[in-house]
Amino acid sequence: MIQTLRLAAAVTLLGTLAACSSAPTHFHTLIPPSAGLPPAAAPFLIDVQAVGVPPQVDQPALVLRQGASGIAVLDGERWASPLGDEIRGALAADLSTRLGTHDVHGLPRGKDAKVVFVQFDVRRFDSEVGGNATLEASWSVRSGDTASTCASRVSEPAGSSYDSLVDAHQRALGKAADQVAGAVRAVAGGQVATCR
């Protein structure tokens, strides 16, 4: 009788533990795989400032747009770091690769070093599985007395999985980085960039 009660208690405990177990959490990053720098090094450095993001998507979990006004917060699908840090890291990596330079944000540098500052503020970061990954941002680049302020809007097809959605956001950030890189080159040369 005691053994039967112990067995019943053990089965109940296992059933309770199984019911309490949750699906695994998946972590995603916007930072692209590393790529080598181009052979020619730029005669300037970049300083990619902290990135602002809209509060409705500034969460550890991925936030999906649903229809015209709905959203879904995916607790099992999370960013590897705060979304603003993910975007800043991706932008810094993309710009470093495209320009053949280094991001020196937060690092000491010589007083004669030529630095181009990049400010990137996300206005819209929409994620739709089976739809698009959409990025809208206002940004500026400045060095000395020369500055340019522009905006980007990029939309990439997202595919049907969370991984393909994050890949689409990486591509969208890469296209925005192409636009920023052109402005950085102009401003580093003492010219006001033409926004595209």
C-alpha positions in Angstrom: 0.0 0.0 0.0 2.8 2.5 0.9 4.6 1.5 -2.3 1.5 2.2 -4.3 1.1 5.6 -2.7 4.7 6.4 -3.4 4.4 5.3 -7.0 1.2 7.4 -7.4 2.9 10.5 -5.8 5.9 10.0 -8.1 3.7 9.8 -11.2 1.8 12.9 -10.1 5.0 14.8 -9.5 6.4 13.8 -13.0 3.1 14.9 -14.6 3.3 18.2 -12.8 6.9 18.8 -13.8 6.1 17.9 -17.4 3.2 20.3 -17.4 5.4 23.1 -16.1 8.2 22.6 -18.6 8.2 25.2 -21.4 9.4 25.4 -24.9 13.0 26.3 -25.3 13.9 30.0 -25.7 15.7 30.9 -29.0 18.0 33.9 -29.2 18.6 35.9 -32.3 21.2 38.6 -33.4 21.1 41.3 -36.0 24.9 41.4 -36.1 26.0 39.8 -39.4 28.7 37.1 -39.6 32.2 38.6 -39.6 33.7 39.6 -42.9 37.2 40.7 -43.6 38.0 44.4 -44.1 38.6 45.6 -47.6 42.3 45.9 -48.5 42.3 49.7 -48.6 41.9 51.2 -45.1 40.0 54.5 -44.8 41.8 57.6 -43.5 39.2 58.1 -40.8 37.5 56.2 -37.9 33.8 56.0 -37.2 32.0 56.4 -33.9 28.5 54.8 -34.1 26.5 56.3 -31.3 23.8 54.6 -29.2 20.7 53.8 -31.3 17.3 54.8 -30.3 14.4 52.5 -31.0 10.6 52.9 -30.7 9.4 51.8 -27.2 6.8 49.3 -28.5 9.6 47.1 -30.0 12.3 47.9 -27.4 11.8 44.6 -25.6 13.9 41.4 -25.1 11.3 39.4 -27.1 10.6 39.7 -30.8 7.5 41.8 -31.5 5.4 40.8 -34.5 2.9 43.1 -36.3 -0.4 41.4 -36.8 -2.9 43.1 -39.2 -3.5 46.8 -39.0 -3.2 47.3 -35.3 -2.3 44.1 -33.5 1.0 42.9 -32.1 2.3 39.7 -30.7 5.2 39.5 -28.2 7.1 36.2 -28.6 8.5 35.3 -25.2 10.3 32.2 -26.7 12.0 34.2 -29.5 14.4 36.8 -28.0 17.2 39.2 -29.0 20.6 38.3 -27.8 21.0 41.8 -26.4 18.7 44.9 -26.1 17.4 45.8 -29.6 19.1 49.1 -29.7 22.4 47.4 -29.0 21.7 44.8 -31.6 21.0 47.5 -34.2 24.1 49.5 -33.2 26.3 46.5 -33.3 25.0 45.4 -36.8 25.3 49.0 -38.2 28.9 49.3 -36.8 29.9 46.0 -38.3 28.3 46.8 -41.7 29.9 50.2 -41.8 33.4 49.0 -40.7 33.3 46.4 -43.5 32.0 48.8 -46.2 34.4 51.6 -45.3 37.5 49.7 -44.3 37.7 51.4 -40.9 36.9 50.7 -37.2 34.2 51.7 -34.8 35.8 53.5 -31.9 32.7 54.2 -29.8 33.7 54.5 -26.2 37.4 54.0 -26.9 40.2 56.5 -26.4 41.7 57.9 -29.5 44.4 60.4 -30.5 43.4 64.1 -30.5 44.4 64.3 -34.2 42.4 61.3 -35.2 39.8 62.0 -37.9 36.5 60.6 -36.6 33.1 60.6 -38.3 30.2 60.3 -35.9 27.1 58.4 -36.9 23.8 58.9 -35.1 21.0 56.4 -36.1 17.5 56.6 -34.7 15.0 53.9 -35.7 11.5 55.3 -36.2 9.8 52.0 -37.3 10.9 48.4 -36.9 8.1 46.2 -38.2 8.3 42.4 -38.3 5.8 40.3 -40.2 6.4 36.6 -40.6 5.3 35.8 -44.1 5.3 39.5 -44.9 8.2 42.0 -44.6 10.8 43.3 -42.3 10.6 47.1 -42.5 13.1 49.6 -41.1 12.6 53.3 -41.1 15.3 55.5 -39.6 16.5 59.0 -39.4 20.3 59.4 -39.2 23.1 61.9 -39.4 26.8 61.8 -40.0 29.2 64.6 -38.9 32.9 65.4 -38.7 34.2 68.8 -37.6 31.9 71.4 -39.1 30.5 69.2 -41.8 27.2 67.3 -41.2 24.4 65.6 -43.2 21.0 64.4 -42.0 19.0 61.9 -44.0 16.4 59.1 -43.6 16.1 55.6 -44.8 13.2 53.3 -45.5 14.0 49.7 -46.3 11.6 46.7 -46.6 12.7 43.1 -47.2 10.6 40.0 -47.7 10.7 38.1 -44.4 9.9 34.5 -45.3 7.8 32.1 -43.1 10.1 31.5 -40.1 11.6 33.6 -37.3 15.1 32.9 -38.5 14.2 34.2 -42.0 12.5 37.2 -40.4 15.8 38.1 -38.6 17.7 37.5 -41.8 15.4 40.0 -43.5 16.1 42.6 -40.8 19.9 42.0 -41.3 19.5 42.6 -45.0 17.4 45.8 -44.4 20.1 47.1 -42.0 22.7 46.3 -44.6 20.9 48.4 -47.2 20.5 51.2 -44.7 24.3 50.9 -44.0 25.0 51.3 -47.7 23.2 54.7 -47.6 25.0 55.7 -44.4 28.4 54.6 -45.8 28.0 56.9 -48.8 27.2 59.8 -46.5 30.2 59.0 -44.3 32.6 59.0 -47.3 31.2 62.4 -48.4 31.4 64.0 -44.9 34.9 62.6 -44.3 35.9 64.3 -47.5 34.5 67.7 -46.2 31.3 67.5 -48.4 27.7 67.5 -47.5 26.1 64.2 -48.5 23.2 64.0 -50.9 20.4 61.9 -49.4 19.0 59.1 -51.5 
